[in-house]
Amino acid sequence: MDTEATANKRDLAQEHDDLLFGIRRSIRYHVRRRQFYEGWNTLTSAVSLLFGSTAILSLLGLAGEMGKNATVAAAAIVTLFSTLDLVVGTVRKAQLHADLARRFSELECKAGDHFTHDRLTECRNERIMIEADEPPQLRVVSVLTHNDLCLAMGIDNFYEIALWRQLLGQVFNIDPRPVPRPVPVTTPQG
């Protein structure tokens, strides 16, 4: 009987650890997505400021003869960046991911260190409710956040992803084709 109780306790502890790992990975995922959208919005603002200033200088005649062409080019660049920013809705998406990260953080606190089977079930159900509000996950970003969390927790369970996939993974939902990193082989000394 004691062996069965110990096994059940171990299973419950493993389920709790798995739940916490998933919650923490979700927090990191949404923080990474929020940072991406905030960065995109900041870049759009910088481009608009830079090229908007160029257009104004050209209109004032301070840019010389080439000013007319510069004005058209600058206005086109500002329009392109601003339109993309508006259509994608970077501010709205950054706020959504910030809210989701906050909700997962609250769930992590609720899961806590003192857990029972009932609390575990309650937290799992709440996680499902939060996940229902998530946009589809980008697979490359999900694997990258898995790697981030493993590194933070000292777990040797990393996946390598090609650099080009990492760069495009924030924009397109591409197959990450993760490759497990080989475990270093140690030879006995003697």
RALINCOR-V857664 format. One record per helix or strand of 2 or more residues. SS is the DSSP state (@ for helix, = for strand). FROM is the first residue (numbers start at 1). LEN is the number of residues. If there is no record, write none. Layout:
<<SS/FROM/LEN> <SS/FROM/LEN>>
This chain:
<<@/2/58> <@/67/22> <@/90/22> <@/117/16> <@/139/15> <=/159/2> <@/163/6> <=/179/2>>
